Amino acid sequence: MPLVHKHLIIRAEVTTPPTDEQLTVEWMKKLISTIGMKVLMGPYAKYLDVVGNRGLTSVAIIETSHIALHVWDEVSPALIQLDVYTCGPLDPQLVVNALQKFNPTKVEMKYLDREHNLTELPLN
């Protein structure tokens, strides 16, 4: 399989943000499987209860790169920042579908081809 260097960056405002570490790990595992990737390490999740920066971070090293999820739940609406970087093929809609679990009210995203430049790709 040729390397393709795709990077999906999502900013989502949600009404039911993930706060449970184990449930988030399970969500991440399901996401990785759904997008056809393989786990190398993780996923890991940790909740930080520090006023002004309260929320959850989850990361996974996948066979083709990484996935990182950051959640801030003390703001309203709660905020999710999600990066999916892969050297393999990726269907961004599958990632957006997985985010539906958190009841997004607004989703913004960029899909980049990082093979030679940072070229923005259309989202179909």
Secondary structure by P-SEA (a helix, b strand, c coil): ccccbbbbbbbbbbccccccaaaaaaaaaaaaaaaccccccccbbbbbbcccccbbbbbbbccccbbbbbbbcccccbbbbbbbbccccccaaaaaaaaccccccbbbbbbbbccccbbbbbcc
